[in-house]
Amino acid sequence: MIWFDIRQLEKKLVDGSLSDREGFNYLLANMLLFSITPYFVGERFQNYWLMIIQFVADIFITVLLVRATFDINKKGDSRDYFKRFFGLSFVATVRLFVYLLLVLLPIEIINFFADKSGVIDKNAKEIFMLLLEITTLIVYYYMVTNSFRRVNEKSESIVI
């Protein structure tokens, strides 16, 4: 994997010598970078242990399930992995955003009034948010991996 020399990477892309495996490694590195970057931007949780749990869960889920999409595609027709990943993940993200908006809007309204009255414990709220973030990540990758399975099933039936 090329880490800094962009011209060398450009040459491999032009020559067509960048393998799917190398492309997958770049995708995985990007997904990991996007997973850990928020931890360096600001404080996510006041409880240090919750932040560690979130960090480990993000890394584990990202590696496991991005790898699953690659393996599912490889077991199928092994074509157009990156087109499929970026396309399917974009649509899954948009759909998940809409679903989360429908769920989070009432929750945030309840939280607003509960915070004003002092009913909700800060640690309980942080644990709830941690579980919601982990669940959202799992649901996202579940949607993407299921889409990969459906694409492979359909592409296999066309080839036969």
Summary of the structure (lengths in Angstrom):
residues: 160
radius of gyration: 19.5
end to end distance: 36.0
largest distance: 63.9
contacts: 396
relative contact order: 0.12
helix: 84%
strand: 0%
